[in-house]
Amino acid sequence: MSETQLYAPREPIFPRRVSGRFRQLKWWIMAVTLGIYYLTPWIRWDRGPNMPDQAVLVDMANRRFYFFWIEIWPHEFYFVAGLLIMAGLGLFLFTSALGRVWCGYTCPQTVWTDLFILVERWIEGDRNARVRLHRARWDLHKWRLRLTKWTVWLLIGLATGGAWVFYFTDAPTLARDLVQFTANPVAYVTIAILTATTFVFGGFMREQVCNYMCPWPRIQAAMMDPDTITVAYRDWRGEPRGKKRDADTGDCIDCMACVNVCPAGIDIRNGQQMECITCALCIDACDDVMDRIGKPRGLIGYMALTDEAAERAGQPVKSVWRHVLRPRTLLYTAVWASMGIGLVYALFIRSDIELTVAAVRNPTYVVQSDGAIRNIYDVRLRNKQGEDAQLQLSLTSDATLQIALQGQDDTDTVTVPADTTVLQRVYVTADPQAPAAGRAVTDLRFWVEDLSSGERTSQATTFNGKESQ
């Protein structure tokens, strides 16, 4: 009795070269996305003296995120969270409208896999040559080709890891330190890890990353419906398959071109499959075959399942816009746009100066020698501008209260350096006969004003009197 095998070893996939409009689109997207990734850390942006001049920088040491003219502070992380939510909603929107268009064109795994396959084809040849090389014994020729290919892959992985760490510190400085072996060990470890993962994922685990590691193929069905436009095979036109000379067969001549170009190694003629990333390379391959045998294009193409009955009957189908603009996608678009507008609005109305007030409640209050009641507050003054600011502190309340700043020599003004937060201790005092001295709680509001621009902001808090205990 033979033992049932629960695991099947991976069958290597050797996609054949194909040309066409979708392949050309993928080349352009790969060039643009890789260009953005590799070149962005080297773009300079003048923010003034003593400020980083890297256009896009995640400054972990100073807990800042710089994106051209935008600066995000740690307490403003909701901007980053909002962008992540918008990215998720955008993924839902595009999947609902056009299927796995993200996976097929702009997913990093797809982009780097395309680049690795390009290198593989350049060194080892097209599909048939790579299949023969795979089956050949390990001689000097095979070792030379494989080592050459792996070396180029490693260099791509090294550039990938190197570009990533450049986003977290000044790129020219880090590049010099890396070459001189004086950079922080964390940089070398990060580059090594990303080089290894890029090398393995792009070279040896291409479709496996999509099929087994990525959760999106398993949840995409929740985002798609019969009106979603996706890659499909028109079996009513192609079946039964046969050679061109057979009169009673469909347009499909069973040439396997669609299978041979598929980076996932699937047969789109078997219907919708989880492994399909809708890269549309099978469309280019099939259209090329249809041109050569004198048949109309579109045996494999982008279509919605709701159009199947109409196409079978030879009737007109709904336009692309009617498929895309439907209640589900409009709802996603409305939510996505609302979040974007909200984030932009919050970005433009945020103040260049901020304060945070924390009352010192141990003790709750202090009784002065003359009987006056004093409360102590720690006030954080934040100056987001590129130059020093003179900030004036004051308070408003229904009660009569006096304010004093520790270490400021009878002045209510604090100098806060550019792009810095200063912790200022503030004393608020009520006279012995004042109602606030005996009252449990008195509302008050701290104000801070930039003396150069006149910009003001405030925060409410409370003053505790004797009855608070």
Disulfide bonds with the S-S distance in Angstrom:
none
